[in-house]
Amino acid sequence: MPDPSPGLSSAESHTDPNHGLLFALAGARRIQRELVDGLPPEALTTVPKGWRNHLLWHIGHLTYVQQALIYGLSGTPMPMEGPTFKAFSTWFGRGSTPLEWESQPDAAQVLDLHDRLWRRMADDLATDRLKGYKPYLTAMGVELTSVQEALAFNNVHEGIHYGFMMRLKGALERG
């Protein structure tokens, strides 16, 4: 897996107001990948008894939500192509479950987009491509009014799902 946080150091002095948010996101994406790297493919797509989702679903969900929150609500064209975003919406949107999928996503593509698209967002933030924002009330009752607020909320969301992923992996290991 490539280094998920190139150029993002906590020790450097930064004038970029997004640096801390991106540093946290880089760390979240790194530990998510470390959790799934090296697992056999079937472990990524096994839904343990009593669960609604699997590890690949969480990876795809986090990728989808980051794209929807940052690009979808800023009005900036998404790096995730239209048909791919539509498929991700079906597979990984809120309330979705692999237990109801009619088709399967390509695991390699899901993992690649998880690694790659947040970096593109960081580049777009650095070049001021993400300027406007349509206010949005999250399911948690948090109103987001800017890209920076959306990125902060996204980081909380990533942490919540990492916790689920750790528990899910433990359930898989226990059989």
C-alpha positions in Angstrom: 0.0 0.0 0.0 1.4 3.5 -0.8 2.1 5.9 2.0 -1.4 7.4 2.7 0.0 10.7 4.1 2.7 12.0 1.7 3.7 15.5 2.6 1.5 15.6 5.7 3.6 16.0 8.9 2.3 17.0 12.3 5.7 18.4 13.2 5.8 21.1 10.5 4.4 24.6 10.9 1.5 25.1 8.5 -0.5 28.0 7.3 -3.1 25.8 5.6 -6.3 25.8 7.8 -7.1 22.4 6.4 -3.9 20.8 7.4 -5.0 19.3 10.7 -8.2 18.0 9.2 -6.3 16.4 6.3 -3.6 15.0 8.7 -6.4 13.3 10.7 -8.0 11.9 7.5 -4.7 10.6 6.3 -4.2 8.8 9.6 -7.8 7.4 9.5 -7.4 6.1 6.0 -4.0 4.5 6.9 -5.3 2.6 9.9 -8.4 1.5 7.9 -6.2 0.0 5.2 -3.9 -1.6 7.8 -6.9 -3.3 9.3 -7.9 -5.0 6.0 -4.5 -5.4 4.2 -3.4 -9.0 4.1 -6.8 -10.4 4.7 -8.0 -13.1 2.3 -10.6 -11.8 -0.2 -13.4 -13.7 1.4 -12.8 -11.9 4.7 -13.5 -8.6 3.1 -16.9 -9.7 1.8 -18.1 -11.9 4.7 -21.0 -10.5 6.7 -20.8 -12.2 10.1 -24.0 -13.5 11.8 -25.9 -10.7 13.4 -24.2 -8.0 11.2 -25.6 -6.1 8.2 -22.3 -5.2 6.5 -18.8 -6.4 5.8 -15.4 -4.8 5.8 -15.5 -3.9 2.1 -18.8 -2.2 2.6 -17.3 0.1 5.3 -14.3 1.0 3.0 -16.7 1.8 0.2 -19.1 3.6 2.4 -16.4 5.9 3.8 -15.2 6.7 0.2 -18.8 7.4 -0.9 -19.6 9.6 2.0 -16.4 11.7 1.7 -17.2 12.3 -2.0 -20.9 13.1 -1.3 -20.2 15.5 1.7 -17.3 17.3 0.1 -17.9 17.3 -3.6 -21.6 16.8 -3.8 -22.5 19.6 -1.4 -19.8 22.0 -2.7 -21.1 21.8 -6.3 -17.6 20.8 -7.5 -17.5 18.1 -10.1 -16.5 14.8 -8.4 -13.4 12.9 -9.3 -15.5 9.8 -9.0 -17.1 9.4 -12.4 -20.9 9.6 -12.6 -21.6 5.8 -13.2 -19.1 4.9 -10.5 -20.7 7.4 -8.0 -24.2 6.1 -8.8 -23.1 2.5 -8.2 -21.3 3.5 -5.0 -24.5 5.2 -3.9 -26.4 2.0 -4.4 -23.8 -0.3 -2.8 -22.5 2.0 0.0 -25.1 4.8 0.7 -26.8 5.2 4.0 -29.0 2.3 4.9 -27.4 0.0 2.2 -26.3 -3.5 3.0 -24.5 -6.2 0.9 -27.2 -8.5 2.0 -29.4 -6.8 -0.6 -26.9 -6.2 -3.4 -27.9 -7.3 -6.8 -24.4 -7.0 -8.2 -21.0 -7.0 -6.5 -18.4 -4.1 -6.6 -14.9 -4.8 -7.6 -12.9 -5.0 -4.4 -9.7 -3.7 -5.9 -11.5 -0.7 -7.3 -13.1 0.1 -4.0 -9.8 -0.1 -2.2 -8.0 2.0 -4.9 -10.6 4.7 -4.7 -10.5 4.7 -0.9 -6.7 5.3 -1.1 -6.7 7.7 -4.0 -9.8 10.0 -3.8 -9.0 11.6 -0.4 -5.7 12.8 -1.8 -7.4 14.3 -4.8 -9.7 16.2 -2.3 -6.6 17.4 -0.5 -5.2 18.7 -3.8 -8.5 20.4 -4.6 -8.6 22.1 -1.2 -5.1 23.3 -1.7 -5.9 24.9 -5.0 -9.2 26.4 -3.8 -11.4 24.3 -6.2 -13.8 23.5 -3.3 -15.2 26.9 -2.4 -19.0 27.0 -2.1 -21.1 24.7 0.1 -24.8 23.9 0.3 -25.7 23.6 4.0 -26.6 20.1 5.0 -28.2 18.6 8.2 -26.6 15.2 8.9 -28.4 12.2 10.3 -26.7 13.0 13.6 -28.3 16.4 13.7 -25.2 18.3 12.8 -25.6 21.2 10.4 -22.6 21.5 8.0 -22.2 24.9 6.4 -18.7 24.8 4.9 -16.3 22.3 3.3 -14.1 22.6 6.5 -17.1 21.6 8.7 -17.9 18.8 6.3 -14.3 17.5 6.4 -14.3 17.7 10.3 -17.6 15.8 10.4 -16.3 13.3 7.8 -13.3 12.6 10.1 -15.7 11.8 13.0 -17.7 9.5 10.7 -14.5 7.7 9.6 -13.6 7.1 13.3 -17.0 5.7 14.1 -16.8 3.3 11.1 -13.2 2.3 12.1 -14.6 1.2 15.4 -17.2 -0.9 13.6 -14.5 -2.3 11.4 -12.4 -3.4 14.4 -15.4 -5.1 16.0 -16.4 -6.8 12.7 -12.8 -8.1 12.1 -12.9 -9.5 15.6 -16.2 -11.2 14.9 -14.7 -12.7 11.8 -11.6 -14.0 13.7 -13.9 -15.6 16.3 -15.9 -17.3 13.6 
